[in-house]
Amino acid sequence: MITRRAFITKMSVGLCALAFNLSCKGKEGAGKVRFGIVTDVHQDLQPDAVRRLQQFIDAAKAWNPDFIIQLGDLSHGEGLDTIVPVWEQFPGKRYSVLGNHDMDHATKSVITNALEMPGNYYSFDCGDLHCVVLDLNHVRKEGALLDYDHGNYYVDRENRDLITPEEVDWLRTDLAATDKPTVLFSHQGLDDIWSGNSCPNREEVRAVIHEANRNRQKVIACFCGHHHVDAYSEIEGVHYFQINSAAYYWCDYANHYSSGNMIEYKDALYAFVTVDLANGSIQVEGVKSEFLPPAPQPGDFPNVDKVHPYVSDRQVKM
């Protein structure tokens, strides 16, 4: 685990030229794909969201990945004119995932247009890696699954953060059409770390993953944000990474922290990932910060032991 300053000082500056929705060539040799990942910046809520995203963009320019991706909640649908220009400073390929709060004050089409996303969910290739971006932002009302739209999703947890049957079918078809190892990106989790906040019908996605992996390990990893924690698990040979928020952890039980209920991190958190298909490994290089005072203490609230101001370094075998 290294600090933001160490990232910038130790990495050389470069430029990755990528074509939209076409394969890009890894810079470190055949079978190696490198990407930067950030999530939950929360423009419109986090006072210094621009500074935090700028820290990630500056580090990404130095690290020179094949692409960068943000896993949702870039904003709450209002400050797009402020935060999107920072995101666009990265000269290479950029991908985005829809997060629930992105639609607090906007529609999905407003967000996808602002971030130049090809759709609510989509896929792309980078070198020898296939990547899938999912949209888990649907709310169940009167038996129908509706898109998140201007904060219409504040209902019981079992009726929100859902994937539609149509998207599940699309995912099955998309995975069947590729021979490449695949990584899935979503906002909400598809694992079981904190099941109360994960996608309630995630088992439907995992069933598709299981089917795709029947003959060989096609889906190798899933990355998510949303939960504002640093976590990892392995399910049926698939590696599930929860990437911590760039900004804070929200505490429902107390409001005496640096920004009320928000337990803020001093500097932005993010990670850089290397998928080495030749060696069969995934390496996550995370950034470490510290809490703005007062730091949470043992016993402050349930699961306080899961709250950390960092993204862990990890290396796993596929």
N, C-alpha and C positions, 0 to 999 in steps of 0.2 A: 504494500500500500504506500503510495507516495502523495506528496502534497501538490497542489496546483502549481506552485512555483517550480517545483522539481520537474513537473511535466514540461513546462515551457522552456526551461533552461537546458534540458537534456535532449530535446527532440529537434531535428532539423526542419527548416521551413521548406515546404514544397507545394505543388499544386497537382491535384488529381483531376484530369479532364474526363468527365463522364457523359455519356449520351443518355437522354431520357429513355427509361424503360428498356435499355439494351444492356448487354453484358459489359461489365467494366473489368479491367485487367488488374489483378493484385500487384502491388509494387514490390513485394518481397519474394516473388517466385511463384511458380505454378502451384495451385492448390491452397494458396494462403489469401484470406480476405480479412481486411482490417476495417473496423468502423467505430465511430464515436457515438456514445449514447447518453442522453440526458432526458429527464422527465420532471413533470410537476414543478415548473418554474412559477406558475401562478401569478402572471401579470394581472392586475386589477385587485389583488389581495396582498401579495408580498410587496412591501414598499420599494425594495431595491431589486425587483425582478430583472430589470434591464442590466444592472451591474452583474448579476449572477449569470445570466445568459451570455453576456460579453466575456466573462471568464472562461466559459466553456468554448465559445467560438475562438477565442485567442489560443487556447490550448489545442483545439482541433486544427487550426492553421499550422501550428508547430508540429503536431503529430502526423499530419498529412495522411488521414485515412482514405480508404476507397469511397466511403460515404459517411454521412452523419444521419442520425435518426433521433427524433424526440417522441416520447411515448405518451404524449397527451397532457392536457391541462396546461398548455402553454399560456393560456389566458382564461378569463371568464367571459370571453366573447365581446369585450368592450374595447380594450386597449390594443387592438390589432395594429393600428397605425404606429404604435410606439414599439411594440415588441417584434413584429415581423421584420422590419428593416435590420434589426440586429441579427436575426436568424439568417437573413439573406446575405450577410457579410461573408459567410463561408463560400469559397469559390468553387467548391466541388459539388457533388451530388448530395441533395438533401431530401430526406423522407420524413413524413409525419404520420402520427396515429391520432385518431380522435379520442379525447378524454371527456369524461362526463361534464366537468366544469367548463369546458370549451363552449358548451351549449347552454350555459346559465342565462346568457343574454343574447343568444344568437341561434340560428338554425345550422344544421350540418353543412348546408350548401354555402353559407357565408364563410365558415371555417375552411372548408376544402378549397374554395376559390382563393381565399387569402393566402393559403399555404401552398397553392398550386398542386394539390393532391389530385391524382387521377380518378379518385372515387372514395367512397366511405371505407371500402376495403378493396385490396388490390394485391398484386404480387409483382416481383421483379427479380431479375438475375443479376448477380455481381460475380463475374468470373465463374468459378465452379460451384458457387453457392446460390441456391434459390431462397428467396425471402418472401414471406407472406405477412401482410398487414391486415389485422382483423378489426372489426367494429363491434364492440360488445355493449353499445350504448342504445339499448332498447328497453322500454318500460311496458309492462303488461297492464292494460286497462280494459275492463269489460271483455276479457278474453282475447283482445287483440294486442299485438306487439307494435308499438309506435316508436318512431325516432325520437330521441331527446330533442327538445325544442323549447327554448326560453324557460329552463328550469322546471319542466313538467314531470321530472323523474323523482321528486321527493316523496316516495311511497315506501312501503315495507321492503326490506332488502330482498326478499324472495321474488319480488315483482319488478326488479330493476337490474341493470347491468347484465342484460340478457343478449344472447345471439339468436338470430332468426333461423328458422328451418331453411330458408332460401340461401342464407350465407353458409350454413353447414353443408348444404348440397354443393355450393360453389367451391368450398374448400376441398371437399372430396374429389371433385373433378380436377381442380387445380393441382392437387398432389399427385393424382394419377397421371397427369400429363407431363410431369417432370421426372427425369432420372437423376437429378442433382440432390445432394444433401440439402436439407431445408431447415431454416430457422423461422419461427413464428414470433411476431411482435403484436402485443395487445396492450391496452391500458390496464384493464382489470386483470387480476390473476387467473390462471387456469390451473393452478396447483391447489394444495390444501393447507398452506401455511396459516392463513387466517380465513377460514372458510366463510365466515360471516360477511366478509368484504369481497370475496372472490365472485366470479361469474357463477350465478346459481345453477345454470344448465351447462357448466363446463364439461360435465361428463359426456355430453354429446360431441364436443370438440375432441375430447380425449379418445372417444370411440373411433373417430375418423383417423386420429393419429395412430391408434393401435392397428387399424386396418391397413394404413399406408406402410406401417413397419412390419407387416406380417412376414414378408420374405427377406427383408433386410432393413437396417436402420436408416430410413429415409429422413424422418423428422428427428433432428439431433438436439434441438434446444428451443426453449420458449423464453422470451424476455417480456417483463411487464413493469409498469410503474404503479401509480394509484395508491398503494398502501403506505408509502412513505417509510418503508423499512428496508433494511439490508438483509436479504434472505436467499437461501438456496435449498433446493431439494431435487431428488431424482425419482422419477416415476416411470417404470417400465423402460429403463434405459434412456429416457429423455431428460435433459437437464433443464430445470426451471430456475431462472434467475429473477429475483425481484430487485429492481434498481431503486435506490433511495431517492427521495425528492431532492432537487437542487436547492431547496429553500428551508423546509421546516417539517416538524411533525405536529399534527393537530391533536390536542388533548381535550376531550369532552369533560373531564373531571375537575379541571382547575384552570384559572385564567390569570395566574400570577407570573407567567413566564415573560420572555423578552418582548413579545407582542401579544399579550393577553393569552388566548388559548394556543397560540403558535409558539412552539419550542424551536426557535430558529437556529440554524447553523451559521457560523461566522462567515464562511465562504461557500461558494457553490459546490455541490457534489455532482459527480458524473463519472463516467468510466470510458475506457477504450478497450475494445475487444479484438482479439486475433483468433480467427477460426483457421486452424492449420489442418487442412484436409489430408495432406500427405502424411503427417505424423499422428493424425487422429486425436487432436486436442483442441480445447477451447480455453483461452487465457483471458481473464478479466483483470485489467489494471485499474483499480479504483482510487478515488481521491479521498483524502482524510481531512477533516476540519475539526471543529470543536463547537460545543454549544455556546451560544450567547447566554450570559448569566441572566437569571439563575438556572443552572443545569438541573434536570430532573433527578430526583433522589429515589433510592429503593423505597417502595411502599407508597409513592406519590399517587399511582393509579395502576389499574390492571395492565399487565404486559409491559410495564416500564422497562423490563429487562431486554425487550426487543427493540428499544429505541436507541439508535446510535448515530453520531455525526460523521458517518463515513460510508463509503462503498468498499466492500472487502475485495482484496486481491484473491482471485481463485484460478486454479488450473485444474481442469477435469479432462478425463479421457473419454472419447466417444466410443 
